[in-house]
């Protein structure tokens, strides 16, 4: 059973930056694609970014492209989300996931609040 623990969320002013981390309990995630979703009350869960097991391929939602960067360190079983030029509409609970085949493991989420 893979456990994922997010950290790095917090309160930041618009235009600021945050770096989220997601540490996995098992080194098996090194062969998993990983990524981030976010959830805002009253809205559907939104895909944010994803990265292949090797880190060679990444994907981003249009809403964050050019501002967010996903990366991973397989030696540390950790995926990161560098968030720059944050906007109030980025306020959400951010969840990381690890995916093998059609199954996803999820973290508990970390709150990001961007004040205007």
Secondary structure, DSSP 8 states (H G I E B T S, - for coil): ---EEEE--EEEETT--EEEEEEES-GGGGGSEEEEEEE-TTS--EEEEEE-TTS--EEE-TTTTTTEEEEEETTTTEEEEEE-S--GGG-EEEEEEEEETTEEEE---EEEEEE-
